[in-house]
Amino acid sequence: MNDSFQDSPAEALFEKALEIAEKHLEQAMKEGGSLSAYVAVAMIEAAVNQAVEETSHDDIVDMLRDLAAQIEADAEAGDEAGDED
């Protein structure tokens, strides 16, 4: 996410929402047992579908692009940390 978002009250709200989502995801994955990885991916799809209904396709696409960029940055940082060992 951009720096202005990280310093805003919206960040605190998002972090609280993330905490709630993670709690429910963990419970769903436990319930899924051996299907836990599939449950996690299915939760992403269900969340995206619900979010589109609440906002717009464009908003969700932008958020998913931001998330993908974060995932790629984290992976690159992990790769670089692994190279230092």
RAPEKA-V217779 format. One record per residue. N is the residue number from 1. RES is the residue in one letter. NEAR is the number of other ideal C-beta (glycine too) atoms within 12 Angstrom. Layout:
<<N,RES,NEAR> <N,RES,NEAR>>
This chain:
<<1,M,20> <2,N,13> <3,D,8> <4,S,10> <5,F,17> <6,Q,15> <7,D,11> <8,S,14> <9,P,12> <10,A,15> <11,E,17> <12,A,14> <13,L,13> <14,F,19> <15,E,17> <16,K,14> <17,A,16> <18,L,17> <19,E,14> <20,I,14> <21,A,21> <22,E,17> <23,K,14> <24,H,19> <25,L,24> <26,E,17> <27,Q,16> <28,A,24> <29,M,21> <30,K,15> <31,E,17> <32,G,18> <33,G,11> <34,S,10> <35,L,15> <36,S,18> <37,A,15> <38,Y,16> <39,V,22> <40,A,23> <41,V,17> <42,A,19> <43,M,25> <44,I,22> <45,E,16> <46,A,18> <47,A,26> <48,V,21> <49,N,15> <50,Q,14> <51,A,23> <52,V,18> <53,E,13> <54,E,13> <55,T,17> <56,S,12> <57,H,15> <58,D,12> <59,D,16> <60,I,22> <61,V,16> <62,D,17> <63,M,23> <64,L,21> <65,R,15> <66,D,19> <67,L,21> <68,A,15> <69,A,16> <70,Q,18> <71,I,15> <72,E,14> <73,A,15> <74,D,14> <75,A,14> <76,E,14> <77,A,14> <78,G,14> <79,D,13> <80,E,12> <81,A,11> <82,G,10> <83,D,9> <84,E,8> <85,D,7>>
